Amino acid sequence: SSPEILTDLLREELGFKGLVLSEGNGVNTLVYTGVASDEKEAGAMAANAGMDVSISYGQGYLGEMVESVKEDKVSAATIDRSVRRVLRTKFMLGLFENPFANPELAEKIVHHSDHQAVALQASREAIVLLKNENGTLPLKKNLKSIAVIGPNANDEKNQLGDYTSEIVLQEITTVLEGIRKKSGTATSVQYVKGCNVIGSEVNDIRKAAATAKNADVAIVVVGENEWQTPGKAGTTGEGYDAATLELTGMQNDLVKAVVATGTPTIVILINGRPLAFPWIAENVPAILEAWCPGEKGGEAIADILFGDYNPSGKLPATLPRHAGQLPVYYNYKPSKSYWLEEGWGNSYVDLDYKPLFEFGFGLSYTEFKYTDLSITPGTIGKAGTVNIKFTIQNTGKFEGSEVAQLYIRDIKSTVVRPVKELKGFKKVLLSPGEKTIVSLNLTPEELQMYDRDMNRVVEPGVFKVMIGSSSEDIRLEGTFEVADQR
């Protein structure tokens, strides 16, 4: 409803030539916040401000807009303006020359095997191995029996994320199906749902525990469920929130019951956001964070479980121990480290201040050694570039990929800076015993900060370089200096 933003700023100052459309149900925002009395008035306000298209039918832009024009609340010139922008965009897209889709081409490319292969590889690379105590993983392929348990073990939609259509046309490989295909006919795979993600209307925890007790290994798949049908709440997705970061419903009870059987247990998390699961992290020997792994998610998870793919994913967010621990991000200010680490030790009286799993964390079935850090030149001007080199060697028994991470810290600055900031990373694939040199550059863009006047500047001073396998697992350290010159 703001002409100052949609016209004066966007069109005149910034020179925007495209069309502006609303968010879904966006025009109605003006009604329920009390800016407009009804959708007709809201539509007129939005059109006059500079909004060209309402993404939701109605919303003051159909019959009500006709009335608004007849009543001189919106001018015909304003309508012409928006129509002109719509037509211009369609001309740019070539829709007048080629107005229809090519069904033959669509049939060839939609859900093409190459696209499915990309989905599978993306899922493999996104999965994060959080814990692997005593080499629990990878599993042997000659197991006699596997218990697959949990509400997300055989749920197609929960693998796909928010805004999935109510009817999914393509085949989805669930975790249960992936394990069955991978383990073969010689292995007995028994499935028990155990409970739902939310609520207590399904309670087969005793049956799940009994099944786990008679198996060589138990794989428990828990996490979150997405918005699926109108009126059915999910635990993640737009408009569906949870007041806690812990597993909902009876899922924790399910995991505890399976672990209590003494059967080696693996927990797989399928979820759309970071969760807090301290009991599982402490008591379960192997944990995979699979996120929403997509249509090939079950196959990707099975590849990792049985060692046909070595996990290499790293956490893009910090996993907290508890919602009350937030904020717990890695690039915090020095005051937090002072009070939690230097001044008072652990100022939480009932909780370890460190995260459950830090930003950038992720295990592999092999090990990597970092050596030979080189920082050149040691001193640069404000417009200079620093080259960072180091060697990574695969010292384990499996081929694997490592994501090396480059962090820096501005030791002394005119405004408070974080204790570390990720400024670069590189993924390398190495065979057992193989080594490679990784090279990364720090340019003025990476060294800039906002000064007190909100200008982007490179300040002179000493910068600390930290090379690590995660934001906490720092393997190599060094420094360079920015001189007070260009």
C-alpha positions, 0 to 999 in steps of 0.5 A: 500500500506504499507508493513511496516504496513501490513507486518512488523508491522501486521505480524512480530511484532504483529504475525497476522496469518489471512487474510487481505481484503480491504474496499469496493472500497478500492484499488481504494483509491490509484488511486484517491489519486494519489498514483497509476496511475490505478487499475492495479498498485494499485492492485499490490501495495496492494498485494505486501504490504500484502493485500490478498483479495479485497472485491470489484470485480476487483480493480486490483485483477482479470484480472489485477492481472494475467497481473501483475504476467506475467509482474513480478510486483507481484510474484507467491510466493506472490499470493501463500501466499495470497491463503494460508491465504485464504485456512487456514481461510476456513479450520478453518471455516470448509468450506471444510467439510461443504461447503453448508448452511443448508436450512432447518435449515436456514428456522427454525432460520432466523427471528425466533419468538424468534429473533423478540421478541429480536428486540422488546425488544431491541427497547423498551429499547433503546427508550428515553423519553426526555420530559413529561410535565404535564403527557402527557404520557402515553396516555389513550386507550379510546381516540376518535381520534388520528392524526398521522402525519409526514414523518417517521410515516409510512416509513418502511425503515427509521426505519431500518438504513443505509445499508438496502437492497433495498427489505425488505422481513420481515414485518415492523411495522411502528409507524402508524401501531403500534398505530392503533393496540394498540388503537383499533377499537374504536379510529379513527386514521387519518394519514397525511404525511405532508412533506418529510424529505428533500425537499419541493415537498410534502407540506400537512402541512395545511391538517396535521394541520386541521387533528390535530385540530380535534383530541384528540392528535397529534403524529408527527413523524419526523427525518432523512431518510436513504440511500435507492436507488442509487442516492437518498440522505439521511440525515444520513448514510455512504456518506450522510451528512447534514451541520446542525443538525436541522430537514431538509426540512419542518419538523420544519414548520410541527411541529409548525403548529400542535402545533399551533392548540392547540391539545396536541402534541407528537413528536417522533424522528426517526434518526441515530444521535443526532439532535438539536431541541430547538424549539420542546424541548421548545414548545412540551409537550412530546418527544420520541427519538426512534433512528432507532428502527428496524422492531418492532419499531412501536410496541415498540413506541406504547407500550410506548405511551400507557403505556404498557411499561415504558421507561427506555432508557438513551442517549448514546450521548449529544444532543446539542442546535445547531451545533455551540455549539459543542463540547458539550460532558459531559466529558469535561476538567475543562477549559470549566467549568471555562470559561462557568460556573465560569469565565464568566458565559455564554460566548455564547452571543446568546445561553445557553451553556448547552446541550439540553439534556445531556449524560445519560438523560432519563425520566420514568413514575415513580420516583426514589430516591437515598440514603445511599451512601457508599464508602469502603474502604475510602483509597486504594493503587494503586492496590486496589478496591473501593466498591460503594453502594447506595439504589434506591427506586421507589417512583412513581406509575408505575413499572419501570427500572432505569439506575444508573450511576457512575461517578468519577473525579480525583481532582488533577492530573499531566495531565488535566483530565475531570470533570467527567467520566462514570465508571459504571452503573447498570439497576434495575427494581423496583415495586412502593415502592420497593427499592434495594441496588446497588453495583459497584466496581472501580478497578485499570482499572477504575482509570488508566490514561495516564501520561505525558509519555503515561503510564497507571498509577493510581496516588495517590490523592483524587477522587470524586464519583458522582452517578446520573440518568444522567451526570448532574442529580447527586443525591449522592456524596462522595470521596475516596483516593488513597494512594501513595503505592500499 
